[in-house]
Amino acid sequence: MAEDDVYTKDGTVDYRGNPANKKKTGTWDACPFILGNECSERLAYYGMSTNLVLYFKVRLHQHSATASKNVSNWSGTCYITPLIGAFLADSYLGRYWTIACFSIIYVIGMTLLTLSASIPGIKPTCHGHGDENCHATTLESAVCFLALYLIALGTGGIKPCVSSYGADQFDDADPDEKERKSSFFNWFYFSINIGALIASSLLVWIQDNVGWGWGFGIPAVAMAIAVVSFFSGTRLYRNQKPGGSSLTRICQVVVATIRKFHVQVPDDKSLLYETSETESAIKGSRKLDHTNELRFFDKAAVLAQSDKVKESVSPWRLCTVTQVEELKSIIRLLPIWATGIIFATVYGQMSTLFVLQGQTMNTHFGNSSFEIPPASLSIFDTLSVIFWVPVYDRIIVPIARKFSGHKNGLTQLQRMGIGLFISIFSMVAAAILELIRLKVVRKHDYYQLEKIPISIFWQVPQYFIIGCAEVFYFIGQLEFFYEQAPDAMRSFCSALSLTTVALGQYLSSLLVTIVTKISTKNGSPGWIPDNLNYGHIDYFFWLLAALSVLNLIAYLLVSMIYTYKRAMGTLR
């Protein structure tokens, strides 16, 4: 093997800071430790969050709408904090140390949540629907929410880094490794759902039938295992060096553009400022070729007469083409990013209204005495993902490749669009089921009946459809934002993609607030009352289906005009 082929060409280094040896580091030798970490961390997260809406309602004695909003707000925060972790990873700590440090915070939060559900004095004393006069104390609520938001902070350092860190194990400059990287994203999402499968089945049952202390304690142990798994692969990892603040470079382009507002951009792109030196691109990243879109920002790279007479020009006055293209890359992602918010709102119903809907149905397994917890129905979302990931990777991709000629079968944008289309039918299925359930309530006057004689397993289609949509949309989104991000901003762009989930959760909370306020006028029980037999959550599901259709149309429009980034050269 030639010396040039011994080391990676994407700027990665090993744990000692030396150039990464392709034979001794990375690829699928390192990925099992990362996938094991993700599987255990997701088991911890979903084991704690899947049943959280019922914990708020039963143990903290919150109303249905309040519990739903609190879960949405907390879940949204879990997807906003990744912006913090991404900034630290890209700019200062690197992905390895960011994951390591924030994992410790995560474990502390999980431990505190376990204690808050176990120790008298901070353990909520409400036990069920019959405790009408029972309310959690300020201390009990405060400790619970402190633990939850510590977890939200901890997950902020893991979520934006771990998928990018796994992708870093494959050299973009090596065609063989680059092709295998696409498969990594599929199996990364597969590992997430293996953890979720255990969480939504075994752990939810333990929480409902054994106790919340055990139900939260086991996820805490799982998180500790995740940390051990991650550190175990240290010697095999390839690491991208942090390159200083990429956000500062973006701000420099904006300021330089404003300063040169009246400067004319030349038609010949070769006249724009670029250097062959290291300051042109962030350390550890490739330069970007010029694109013709968003030419207004090219003003920042125009070499004005005043710049030519100075030996050293301030980066706040003159920027390189690569700097300008980094900003353009982020701006081009934003319309695609925005269309993910409605999808995330639909996805978020699994942990809120789907659970509350299931709580009103017959939870017995056939004619047996065994009851399945309503939150455990999310297992069918997980099983759907576990089913569709290998089907997509091993069957759909080869077939699509024959027709499209694309190495991945479908482009990332095509894959995401299919996911958005499929998600519409999940809301349609949920709305139809609720319509049928309410007809039974009215026909037999079951308004005061806690469990309507309709099997909870009629919810399976809406969960299974969302799982299928996830495989197309979320995995496509992960890969798309990683590929289209500037090299040294990949954690940030992964975090940016995650903020769609946050905003989707916040939008869900906002929609619940709005429809509750409007629908409860004149003494009406509203769409989402505590007793759903008097409500109309089917209207809420129809609303989300309609918004999803409009969102799909918007996505098709913005995806047709999207321009892919063009990177130049290698790093060694």
Protein Blocks (a to p, Z undefined) as FASTA:
>chain_A
ZZklmpccehpacfkopacdfklggjjllmmmmmmmmmmmmmmmmmmmmmmmmmmmmmno
pafklmmmmmmmmmmmmmmmmmmmmmmmmmmnommlmmmmmmmmmmmmmmmmmmmmmmgh
jacfbfbjklmmbccdfklmmmmmmmmmmmmmmmmmmmmmmmmmmmmmpcfklmklmmmm
mmmmmmmmmmmmmmmmmmmmmmmmmmmmnomklmmmmmmmmmmmmmmmmmmmmmmpccdd
debjfklmmmmmmmmmmmmmmpccdfblklpccdfbfklpcghiacddddfehklmmmmm
pccfklmmpfbdcfklbccfklmmmmmmmmmmmmmmmmmmmmmmmmmmmmmmmmmmmmmp
cfbghjbfbdcdfklmmmmmmmmmmmmmmmmmmmmmmmmmmmnopanlpafklmmmmmmm
mmmmmmmmmmmmmmmmmmmmmmnopmlpmbacbdfklmmmmmmmmmmmmmmmmmmmmmmm
mmmpcfklmmmmmmmmmmmmmmmmmmmmmmmmmmmmmmmgghiabjbdfblmlmcfklmm
mmmmmmmmmmmmmmmmmmmmpccdddehjfZZ
